[in-house]
């Protein structure tokens, strides 16, 4: 069973198919992991680019007994006059699943347009997010599948770069007229990505893939990068 198949139960419904996708579930867990004290539904909806009703449905499914990825806790203080409040936090089971995903996608961070613009077709009015996907070179073809995955979640597209042991290169099948000769990105972009990894105690290994996701705003760019990255882990647990 691959990682995404573990989430199939969340989509089971006798009536209407949920309006969220796998990327929303996993990004939701990332966000809960980032805010261990909990996060409000309104803020979560903004981060996931989902309506309030869809977020409510997602959270209800995540806290089902058979899933148990989040739970409700009392967030009020001990003062006698305090109004009782409830919030949602990630459970140990949710953290265990999140750890499996982070093993494959250990980095997702906002990117710098001024550095990456040389390999981006879109205009300057664009937001960028970067994902690192470990040991995923064999899953990358021409990069079209990743681009399409980004567009499906209202992103502007995605670009794949493969670390060949020394350089970051475009997928060979992205430019068939080039007889599959490696096209390297410039050293500035390579060093930028290396620094991003070092800052979170990571380093490149041969076969790693960088996904650059694009969107009209940072939330859509993050979804674009993440959904593109998920295409590279869906067939390998």
PEDATA-V214857 format. One record per residue. N is the residue number from 1. RES is the residue in one small letter. PSI is psi in whole degrees, 0 to 359 (NA if undefined). OMEGA is omega in whole degrees, 0 to 359 (none if undefined). D_FIRST is the distance of its C-alpha to the first C-alpha in Angstrom with 1 decimal. Layout:
n=N res=RES psi=PSI omega=OMEGA d_first=D_FIRST
n=N res=RES psi=PSI omega=OMEGA d_first=D_FIRST
//
This chain:
n=1 res=x psi=130 omega=177 d_first=0.0
n=2 res=x psi=173 omega=186 d_first=3.8
n=3 res=x psi=314 omega=184 d_first=6.7
n=4 res=x psi=327 omega=180 d_first=8.2
n=5 res=x psi=336 omega=178 d_first=6.2
n=6 res=x psi=345 omega=182 d_first=7.2
n=7 res=x psi=1 omega=186 d_first=10.5
n=8 res=x psi=326 omega=182 d_first=10.9
n=9 res=x psi=331 omega=182 d_first=13.3
n=10 res=x psi=344 omega=182 d_first=15.6
n=11 res=x psi=359 omega=179 d_first=16.5
n=12 res=x psi=129 omega=181 d_first=17.4
n=13 res=x psi=140 omega=178 d_first=21.2
n=14 res=x psi=350 omega=184 d_first=24.0
n=15 res=x psi=268 omega=187 d_first=26.3
n=16 res=x psi=136 omega=177 d_first=25.7
n=17 res=x psi=135 omega=180 d_first=22.5
n=18 res=x psi=150 omega=180 d_first=22.1
n=19 res=x psi=5 omega=176 d_first=23.8
n=20 res=x psi=165 omega=181 d_first=21.3
n=21 res=x psi=179 omega=181 d_first=18.2
n=22 res=x psi=321 omega=182 d_first=15.1
n=23 res=x psi=325 omega=180 d_first=17.5
n=24 res=x psi=322 omega=179 d_first=19.9
n=25 res=x psi=310 omega=184 d_first=17.5
n=26 res=x psi=320 omega=177 d_first=16.6
n=27 res=x psi=324 omega=176 d_first=20.2
n=28 res=x psi=316 omega=179 d_first=21.4
n=29 res=x psi=322 omega=174 d_first=19.7
n=30 res=x psi=315 omega=182 d_first=21.2
n=31 res=x psi=317 omega=176 d_first=24.6
n=32 res=x psi=324 omega=177 d_first=24.5
n=33 res=x psi=328 omega=180 d_first=23.7
n=34 res=x psi=331 omega=179 d_first=26.7
n=35 res=x psi=77 omega=184 d_first=28.9
n=36 res=x psi=342 omega=178 d_first=28.2
n=37 res=x psi=359 omega=178 d_first=31.3
n=38 res=x psi=162 omega=179 d_first=29.9
n=39 res=x psi=143 omega=183 d_first=30.5
n=40 res=x psi=157 omega=183 d_first=32.3
n=41 res=x psi=323 omega=179 d_first=30.8
n=42 res=x psi=313 omega=180 d_first=33.3
n=43 res=x psi=320 omega=180 d_first=32.4
n=44 res=x psi=319 omega=179 d_first=28.6
n=45 res=x psi=321 omega=179 d_first=29.3
n=46 res=x psi=318 omega=181 d_first=31.3
n=47 res=x psi=326 omega=183 d_first=28.7
n=48 res=x psi=354 omega=183 d_first=25.9
n=49 res=x psi=49 omega=179 d_first=28.5
n=50 res=x psi=155 omega=177 d_first=27.9
n=51 res=x psi=163 omega=180 d_first=30.6
n=52 res=x psi=320 omega=180 d_first=31.5
n=53 res=x psi=321 omega=179 d_first=30.3
n=54 res=x psi=321 omega=177 d_first=26.9
n=55 res=x psi=320 omega=178 d_first=26.5
n=56 res=x psi=315 omega=178 d_first=27.7
n=57 res=x psi=316 omega=179 d_first=25.1
n=58 res=x psi=315 omega=182 d_first=22.3
n=59 res=x psi=323 omega=178 d_first=23.7
n=60 res=x psi=321 omega=181 d_first=24.2
n=61 res=x psi=325 omega=180 d_first=20.6
n=62 res=x psi=336 omega=181 d_first=19.5
n=63 res=x psi=8 omega=174 d_first=21.9
n=64 res=x psi=148 omega=182 d_first=21.0
n=65 res=x psi=322 omega=183 d_first=20.9
n=66 res=x psi=341 omega=179 d_first=17.3
n=67 res=x psi=300 omega=174 d_first=16.2
n=68 res=x psi=48 omega=177 d_first=19.1
n=69 res=x psi=335 omega=174 d_first=18.5
n=70 res=x psi=162 omega=179 d_first=22.3
n=71 res=x psi=161 omega=179 d_first=25.4
n=72 res=x psi=134 omega=177 d_first=29.0
n=73 res=x psi=159 omega=175 d_first=31.7
n=74 res=x psi=118 omega=182 d_first=35.5
n=75 res=x psi=8 omega=180 d_first=36.5
n=76 res=x psi=160 omega=178 d_first=40.2
n=77 res=x psi=181 omega=183 d_first=42.6
n=78 res=x psi=359 omega=180 d_first=44.8
n=79 res=x psi=141 omega=184 d_first=47.9
n=80 res=x psi=329 omega=184 d_first=49.5
n=81 res=x psi=6 omega=183 d_first=50.1
n=82 res=x psi=137 omega=176 d_first=46.6
n=83 res=x psi=135 omega=182 d_first=44.8
n=84 res=x psi=129 omega=180 d_first=41.6
n=85 res=x psi=149 omega=178 d_first=38.6
n=86 res=x psi=146 omega=179 d_first=34.9
n=87 res=x psi=171 omega=181 d_first=32.0
n=88 res=x psi=139 omega=176 d_first=28.3
n=89 res=x psi=161 omega=178 d_first=26.6
n=90 res=x psi=142 omega=181 d_first=23.1
n=91 res=x psi=173 omega=176 d_first=22.1
n=92 res=x psi=322 omega=178 d_first=20.8
n=93 res=x psi=320 omega=177 d_first=17.4
n=94 res=x psi=319 omega=178 d_first=17.5
n=95 res=x psi=324 omega=178 d_first=18.7
n=96 res=x psi=317 omega=178 d_first=16.0
n=97 res=x psi=317 omega=180 d_first=13.4
n=98 res=x psi=322 omega=179 d_first=15.9
n=99 res=x psi=323 omega=179 d_first=16.4
n=100 res=x psi=321 omega=179 d_first=12.8
n=101 res=x psi=317 omega=182 d_first=13.6
n=102 res=x psi=336 omega=176 d_first=17.1
n=103 res=x psi=328 omega=179 d_first=16.2
n=104 res=x psi=325 omega=180 d_first=15.1
n=105 res=x psi=79 omega=187 d_first=17.7
n=106 res=x psi=353 omega=182 d_first=20.5
n=107 res=x psi=130 omega=167 d_first=23.3
n=108 res=x psi=112 omega=185 d_first=24.3
n=109 res=x psi=158 omega=178 d_first=28.0
n=110 res=x psi=140 omega=181 d_first=30.9
n=111 res=x psi=164 omega=183 d_first=32.4
n=112 res=x psi=112 omega=182 d_first=36.1
n=113 res=x psi=322 omega=184 d_first=37.4
n=114 res=x psi=334 omega=179 d_first=40.6
n=115 res=x psi=323 omega=187 d_first=38.7
n=116 res=x psi=358 omega=187 d_first=36.0
n=117 res=x psi=333 omega=181 d_first=38.2
n=118 res=x psi=339 omega=181 d_first=39.0
n=119 res=x psi=16 omega=180 d_first=35.5
n=120 res=x psi=130 omega=182 d_first=35.2
n=121 res=x psi=329 omega=186 d_first=36.8
n=122 res=x psi=165 omega=180 d_first=37.0
n=123 res=x psi=179 omega=182 d_first=40.2
n=124 res=x psi=337 omega=181 d_first=41.0
n=125 res=x psi=63 omega=185 d_first=40.1
n=126 res=x psi=148 omega=174 d_first=36.4
n=127 res=x psi=153 omega=186 d_first=34.1
n=128 res=x psi=138 omega=170 d_first=31.6
n=129 res=x psi=149 omega=181 d_first=28.4
n=130 res=x psi=133 omega=173 d_first=26.8
n=131 res=x psi=142 omega=168 d_first=23.2
n=132 res=x psi=126 omega=176 d_first=22.3
n=133 res=x psi=119 omega=185 d_first=18.9
n=134 res=x psi=138 omega=171 d_first=18.6
n=135 res=x psi=52 omega=186 d_first=18.3
n=136 res=x psi=8 omega=184 d_first=17.5
n=137 res=x psi=320 omega=184 d_first=20.4
n=138 res=x psi=343 omega=181 d_first=18.7
n=139 res=x psi=350 omega=182 d_first=17.0
n=140 res=x psi=126 omega=174 d_first=20.4
n=141 res=x psi=257 omega=178 d_first=22.6
n=142 res=x psi=350 omega=184 d_first=25.7
n=143 res=x psi=355 omega=181 d_first=24.4
n=144 res=x psi=321 omega=180 d_first=25.0
n=145 res=x psi=321 omega=180 d_first=21.4
n=146 res=x psi=320 omega=177 d_first=21.6
n=147 res=x psi=315 omega=181 d_first=25.1
n=148 res=x psi=323 omega=178 d_first=24.2
n=149 res=x psi=322 omega=178 d_first=21.3
n=150 res=x psi=318 omega=181 d_first=24.0
n=151 res=x psi=327 omega=181 d_first=26.5
n=152 res=x psi=336 omega=179 d_first=24.3
n=153 res=x psi=32 omega=176 d_first=24.6
n=154 res=x psi=25 omega=172 d_first=28.3
n=155 res=x psi=177 omega=180 d_first=28.3
n=156 res=x psi=357 omega=180 d_first=30.8
n=157 res=x psi=182 omega=180 d_first=28.4
n=158 res=x psi=149 omega=177 d_first=26.7
n=159 res=x psi=137 omega=178 d_first=27.6
n=160 res=x psi=138 omega=172 d_first=25.5
n=161 res=x psi=137 omega=182 d_first=27.1
n=162 res=x psi=135 omega=175 d_first=25.9
n=163 res=x psi=118 omega=185 d_first=27.3
n=164 res=x psi=10 omega=182 d_first=28.6
n=165 res=x psi=336 omega=178 d_first=29.8
n=166 res=x psi=325 omega=185 d_first=33.1
n=167 res=x psi=164 omega=169 d_first=32.9
n=168 res=x psi=125 omega=184 d_first=30.8
n=169 res=x psi=155 omega=174 d_first=30.8
n=170 res=x psi=152 omega=177 d_first=29.9
n=171 res=x psi=136 omega=184 d_first=27.3
n=172 res=x psi=328 omega=182 d_first=29.4
n=173 res=x psi=359 omega=177 d_first=28.6
n=174 res=x psi=335 omega=181 d_first=29.8
n=175 res=x psi=75 omega=185 d_first=33.3
n=176 res=x psi=331 omega=180 d_first=33.6
n=177 res=x psi=348 omega=182 d_first=37.4
n=178 res=x psi=12 omega=180 d_first=37.2
n=179 res=x psi=36 omega=176 d_first=36.2
n=180 res=x psi=19 omega=175 d_first=33.0
n=181 res=x psi=136 omega=182 d_first=35.2
n=182 res=x psi=134 omega=173 d_first=33.7
n=183 res=x psi=112 omega=184 d_first=35.0
n=184 res=x psi=149 omega=170 d_first=35.1
n=185 res=x psi=165 omega=183 d_first=35.4
n=186 res=x psi=163 omega=184 d_first=38.5
n=187 res=x psi=329 omega=180 d_first=38.8
n=188 res=x psi=317 omega=180 d_first=39.3
n=189 res=x psi=319 omega=177 d_first=35.8
n=190 res=x psi=312 omega=181 d_first=34.3
n=191 res=x psi=325 omega=177 d_first=36.2
n=192 res=x psi=314 omega=180 d_first=35.3
n=193 res=x psi=320 omega=178 d_first=31.5
n=194 res=x psi=316 omega=180 d_first=32.2
n=195 res=x psi=319 omega=177 d_first=34.2
n=196 res=x psi=317 omega=181 d_first=31.5
n=197 res=x psi=314 omega=182 d_first=29.1
n=198 res=x psi=325 omega=181 d_first=31.8
n=199 res=x psi=340 omega=178 d_first=32.7
n=200 res=x psi=27 omega=175 d_first=29.4
n=201 res=x psi=40 omega=176 d_first=29.4
n=202 res=x psi=164 omega=174 d_first=27.0
n=203 res=x psi=154 omega=179 d_first=27.9
n=204 res=x psi=145 omega=167 d_first=26.9
n=205 res=x psi=150 omega=182 d_first=25.3
n=206 res=x psi=131 omega=180 d_first=25.4
n=207 res=x psi=353 omega=176 d_first=22.6
n=208 res=x psi=153 omega=182 d_first=22.2
n=209 res=x psi=135 omega=172 d_first=22.4
n=210 res=x psi=129 omega=174 d_first=24.6
n=211 res=x psi=128 omega=176 d_first=24.1
n=212 res=x psi=108 omega=182 d_first=27.3
n=213 res=x psi=141 omega=183 d_first=26.9
n=214 res=x psi=146 omega=178 d_first=30.1
n=215 res=x psi=165 omega=179 d_first=31.3
n=216 res=x psi=334 omega=175 d_first=34.6
n=217 res=x psi=176 omega=186 d_first=34.0
n=218 res=x psi=328 omega=180 d_first=32.0
n=219 res=x psi=316 omega=179 d_first=29.6
n=220 res=x psi=325 omega=178 d_first=28.8
n=221 res=x psi=321 omega=179 d_first=28.6
n=222 res=x psi=316 omega=177 d_first=26.0
n=223 res=x psi=319 omega=180 d_first=23.8
n=224 res=x psi=312 omega=180 d_first=24.4
n=225 res=x psi=317 omega=183 d_first=23.4
n=226 res=x psi=317 omega=181 d_first=20.3
n=227 res=x psi=324 omega=175 d_first=19.1
n=228 res=x psi=318 omega=180 d_first=19.9
n=229 res=x psi=324 omega=181 d_first=18.0
n=230 res=x psi=334 omega=178 d_first=14.8
n=231 res=x psi=340 omega=184 d_first=15.0
n=232 res=x psi=352 omega=179 d_first=14.8
n=233 res=x psi=356 omega=186 d_first=11.6
n=234 res=x psi=340 omega=183 d_first=9.5
n=235 res=x psi=11 omega=182 d_first=8.5
n=236 res=x psi=115 omega=182 d_first=8.1
n=237 res=x psi=NA omega=none d_first=6.6
//
